[in-house]
Amino acid sequence: MSAESASPGGGMAVAGWAPFWRRFRRRPLALGAAAVVALYALTAAAVWTGGWLAPNGGLSAKVEQQHLEQRLRPPSAAHWCGTDYLGRDVFWRTVYGVRTAMHVGLLAGLISIGVGVVLGAAGGYFGGWLDALVVWVYSTFAAMPTLLFILTFSLLLGRGLTPVYIGIGITSWVGLCRVVRAEFMRLRDLPYVQAARVQGVGDCRLVWRHILPNTMHLVIVFFTLRFSLAVMTEVIVSFLGLGVQLEPSWGVMIAEAKERLWQGVWWELAAATAAMFALVLALNILGDTLRDLLDPRLNNSV
């Protein structure tokens, strides 16, 4: 029996995508969540181009152009989400905030996955002193607050998106590292891995071809949930003045809107909060569904 034919059938790499899609289509709530996430992703891509999303004057003009004579207008046909204290259209600023949120979520998630998978795989597969070093590193990072890292990078790199997603990324990989490490420790002693090792398969190929594919369900679920956490963290740090300041962000909008709530100006806060709520809720629903369907210990019962 070859090593490939001996590998376990629970992981997505072996079981294939067809059974997954059949189960996924039977969950209308998950389908709706996936559609919402896809809509946000398309909106973020459209904001990058700007032209066809807002052809009349371009998106930047709609976002930043001030009309003081129209300041603090409530929602209407002309301004679907009203205007802010400078007369700027709240709807278009909320749309532009999608780009900021998706940008931070994507890059922070990729950084987190890269660090967590590499360290977790190395410690779990090789063990010994390397595993002890990995445990020490992730224990140290687990004790460090995200806001402190973001503040540090803001002082080094200046305010903007870069310090935010770097700070979130290098402080949010610990959970994935622990899970991947434990999974590698379990899989490295299974018969199919031992059979590949007896056949002379090297460590790099064992990890890349035989063990890592059977941990990808963990990586996918972690990325989905980490994405939503990164979005919320960006809103918080921007609200506190540590993050994005020179472009529209839901956190900046909430920080500006809170000063006018006592005047009855609720629409800017409502627009930014609703946009963040819909995205985070959809990502969490999608993450929970992916966990149920992709985890080989659960997908036989769903």
ZIZIGI-V727156 format. One line per field, one symbol per residue. ss: DSSP state (A for helix, B for strand, O for the rest). phi: phi as a letter, one per 20 degrees, with the letter a starting at -180 (. if undefined). psi: psi as a letter, one per 30 degrees, with the letter a starting at -180 (. if undefined). A space follows every 50 residues. Layout:
BEGIN
ss=???
phi=???
psi=???
END
This chain:
BEGIN
ss=OOAAAAOOOOOAAAAOOAAAAAAAAOOAAAAAAAAAAAAAAAAAAAAAAO OOOOOOOOAAAAAAOOOAAAOOOOOOOOOOOOBOOOOOBAAAAAAAAAAA AAAAAAAAAAAAAAAAAAAAAAAAAAOAAAAAAAAAAAAAAAOOOAAAAA AAAAAAAOOOAAAAAAAAAOOOOAAAAAAAAAAAAAAOOOAAAAAAAAOO OOAAAAAAAAAAAAAAAAAAAAAAAAAAAAAAAAAAAAAOOOOOOOOOOA AAAAAAAAAAAAAOOOAAAAAAAAAAAAAAAAAAAAAAAAAAAAOOOOOO OO
phi=.ffffeffeefffdfneffffffffedffffffffffffffffffffgem fffcfennfgffedfdcffdflefgbffcgdmcefdmeffffffffffff fffffffffffffgffffffffffeemmffffffffffffffeeffffff fffffednfqfgfffffffeddefffgfffgfffffffdfgffffffffn fffffgffeddggedfffffffffffgffffffffffffenedfcebfbf fffffffffdffenedffffffffffffffffffffffffffeeffedfe dd
psi=kleeffklgelefeflfeeeeeeefgjeeeeeeeeeeeeeeeeeeeeeee efeifjfleeefefkkiffgkhklkaeejegalafggkjeeeeeeefeee eeeeeeeeeeeeeeeeeeeeeeeeeeabeeeeeeeeefeeeffkkeeeee eefeeefllaeeeefeeeeffgfeeeeeeeeeeeeeffgleeeeeeeegg kleeeeeeffeefggfeeeeeeeeeeeeeeeeeeeeeeefgfbkfglkke eeeeeefffgefggjfeeeeeeeeeeeeeeeeeeeeeeeeeeffjfffff g.
END
